[in-house]
Amino acid sequence: MSAISALRGYRTQFLYSLHYILYSLSNDLVFRLEGEEDLDILGDNGQLLYAIQLKNLAKPITLSDVLSEQKTSFIKRFLDKYSDAIPILVSYGEISQELKNWEKHKDTISEKEKTTLKKYKITEDEWKLVKNKTQFTEINEEEIADEIEKLIKCNFPEVDPIPTIGFLLNWLQFIAEKQQPITTKDFYSKIQDFAKYLAERIAVHNQYGLILKPLHKVSTQNANQALLEREFYNATLTRYEHILLGLDVNREKYLETINDELKENNTIILKGASGQGKTVLLYGYVHNYVNDWLSYELNIQQDPIITQQSIQAVASISKKLEVPTVFLINVNPNSTDWLQIIKESAHLKHIRFLVAIRNEDWYRASAIGVEFEYKEIDLSLSKEEAEIIYTKLNERNKITHFTDFEQAWIQIGDGAPLLEFVYSITQGNSLHNKLKQQVQQLVKETHQDNNLQIEFLRIVSLSDSLGVKIDMSKLDSNIDYQFIIEKLENEYLVKKSLDRKYIQGLHLIRSQKLVEILFDEFINCKETYAYKCIPLIDEKDLYLFLLQMFHLEILKPNQFIADLNSKVHIKSWAVYASILKSFIWLGTKNYVESNRKVIDDCKTICGGAWTMFTDFMFGSNYDRNGILDILKVDDERREKINNINRRLLPNKNVFNLATEVINKLDFPEEVPLTTFGWKSFGEILFWLKNIPNQKEKLPLFEESKFEFAFQNLDSKSLSKLMLGMHSYSAELDVIRKKYVAIFIEQIKREYDVIHLSVDENEVNVHYIIDILKNVVERSTNDFIVGVLDVIRTALPDKKQFNSQGYGHRLQTLAIDLDSTHKTMPVQNMPLEEWVNINSLIIKLYEYQLRPEDWDDYKNQLNQWEVIINDKINEFNTSFEKLFKGSVNYMPVIPIMQNAFFEKSESMQILAKVSIPFR
């Protein structure tokens, strides 16, 4: 079957499924796509009633299309798997008269049919069953599409049916990939949600909701201008409406830079410290430079599929209108999901991305890898720019709190962020003092609810100051938190996330100042509230929270271990994994500090190559002596390197603290319920086997629970669970092997793999580079290595992993290099768990070598520039003398001596914005 035919069949399959479900809304049925057939219809008791096979062959359907010697043919599947149900063959075209005649001759068998039965080894009773039960239906694609539109208009008259149909077809494809059954009630609820989403957010309406906010539609016509002014100058919220009202001061230099770079780059990364005005600047750019484009603020959801579908829907509209579209993204603290979102769309010519991100989050993203082209712009507040802002604000409303700019600059302080600077000069008070007054007012109101307000404000502020959020579902239902949150929201002290699932501070700067106000070293200490935060923090954020608590020495490791099961109670595997992994990180940090003097000595001998000659690596077959032989290192230096490694403490010491945690911490009793929970459970299984401990054996869940996980997890999360099962016990490994086929099918769906074979020692992957998707991405080395890495994690007992891609080599001339062709032995594919620890050891060692502040960084950079400038001048002078008529080559001897020039080490990123938490 050709690629075009396959794509057509795939589309029409879901079109008919959507039609059938819409037609059956009044019946109490369950629908299952990609079950026994393309569409299975089940009763409310789970019994299979109808199994529908779709055909779109562009020719009449004959017996040979539904019956063959293979067990996978339609009739053979019916007889082997679901003979109690009714098989239905639906064709987008003609069905042969031979098949239609079954209805007239269902109880008789012709001589021709007897020959067929003998050929395919089917009994006469089986054949009569086939003819009696099989139903045939001919349909027309246009008619089906028209009827779907009418059904949606009839059942959901308030929505635009066309985009709703498109979104539902995509959703059905997603459901089919997950093989999730859906009831009539569930579908009715889902179509209403999707219809509302598409009508309000994808169509050109005034309100797009959670995911897309159309900035080109924002108006201040009915806005409360006084309220907006208070919001802006009180540094409580940043809205696009503030820009429309002209409350900001245009930062012309940065606006022009963004405009120039956006002409050459699809993605602009605007990075800077918190409170430097990144969001306001991008809002200002959209307002001043791209007001004839479509412009959206993109709020990335936890489910990246929904976010990506939103972008694609808008991109489609943008392309048809021939109007460019810009998406503005404010990156949430500690988030990296935005990288994949931009990667999927950055290649589209008519799409632009403007990204506002904190320095520390950008360096975290850079460490993971940015797989799209971008231009990076640094944002900071200089004295010159601050004076321009002061002058313009003074022209609007006379500043009476300072005699002139110099007084303001001296009093507020060099290095203050823009947010603090603007607040201070417009309000006549520092932001710190304003927040302190609000807190004091809350404290004066002494009744119990207000004590709880202060208590909750401490928890939210401490969490938000470290970039993590409070999960509202974890709040105590016996306390009226709704009232408390509303009160604190009205005071501009906390806010709910857009999806209303989390509680956060209004801004990182505000939360940090509230922490300064709300905590002291004696009565209200941070350690006490760190314990209170742990059960309330979103499980995906907890690991990072604990690392920062240990890094800042707010939590003491030994005391924390002693408090396990008393002050710290674990109910979920995700929380257990976060605690365990944080102590692996802490043990790694202790290991580095214990060996720092040894590594320093190695660095003195080997320079930046010290990592190649110290035996700290986990999961590596690295041959140090082989490298020494290749480099022809002399015996004296070789003995020094060997001596260093004899002094190096064993790397197993990394797990000393983690061993204590495992031995002390009780296992959660609940079965994981979420993808993150199952992934965490798999990670725990791996570490329980690889970290020395005396813990009793983990009780096993029922096999059906594991089967559920295999059927519902994405391939990467599932691979972590499978690795843990293989590592932990033979009993779990038996279950893993039993359901490997489910994992293989998931890989095939996610990565367009057309064939994946697994034998005793090898895995072979053959995949399509779909012309309808990003060809460049899927033909890259990183893409297929990533796929093989997921498979290697899930199948750790295999010895070699091979791959081959198809559809990307369209050149006339043959090219030897094919980045999709791989033959990778398992010893060259270390597990991510070991790679992360090895990388962390290097990062933690180098962390202390980083500049302490920007002045130190600037001084190092200036020294480097001076050295390079001197060398360039020396080069120019030497050649000038040579070309002026020197009789020999003496003038260029200084240049030749540069072969012995020892360059300075590469510049390290500032320590304050690169804390090694990953």
Secondary structure, DSSP 8 states (H G I E B T S, - for coil): --HHHHHHHHHHHHHHHHHHHHHTTTS--EEEETSSSSEEEE-TTS-EEEEEEEE--SS-B-GGGT--SSTTSHHHHHHHH-TTSEEEEEESS-B-HHHHGGGTTTT---HHHHHHHHHHT--HHHHHHHHHH-EEEE--HHHHHHHHHHHHHHH-TTS-HHHHHHHHHHHHHHHHHHT--EEHHHHHHHHHHHHHHIIIIISS-S--TTTEEEGGG---TT--HHHHHHHHHTTS---HHHHHTT-S---HHHHHHHHHHHTT-SEEEEEE-TTS-HHHHHHHHHHHH-TTSEEEEE---SSHHHHHHHHHHHHHHHHHHT--EEEEEE--TT--HHHHHHHHHTT-TTEEEEEEEEHHHHHHHHHH---S--EEEEE---HHHHHHHHHHHHHHS---SSSSHHHHHHHH-TT--HHHHHHHHHHSS-HHHHHHHHHHHHHHS-SHHHHHHHHHHHHHHHHHHTT--EEGGGS-TTS-HHHHHHHHHHTTSEEE-TTSSEEEES-HHHHHHHHHHH--SSSS-HHHHHHHHTTTB-HHHHHHHHHHHHHTTSS-HHHHHHHBTTTB---SHHHHHHHHHHHHHHHHHHHHHHTHHHHHHHHHHHGGGGGGSSS--SS----HHHHHHHTT--HHHHHHHHHHHHHS--GGGGGHHHHHHHHHS----S---SHHHHHHHHHHHHHHHHS-----------HHHHHHHHHHS-HHHHHHHHHHHHHH-HHHHHHHHHTHHHHHHHHHHHHTEEEEEE-SSEEEEEEE--TTS-HHHHTSHHHHHHHHHHHHHH-TT-SEEEEEEES----SS--S--TT-EEEEGGGS--HHHHHHHHHHHHHHHHTTS-SSHHHHHHHHHHHHHHHHHHHHHHHHHHHHHHTT-SSSGGGHHHHGGGG----------GGG-----
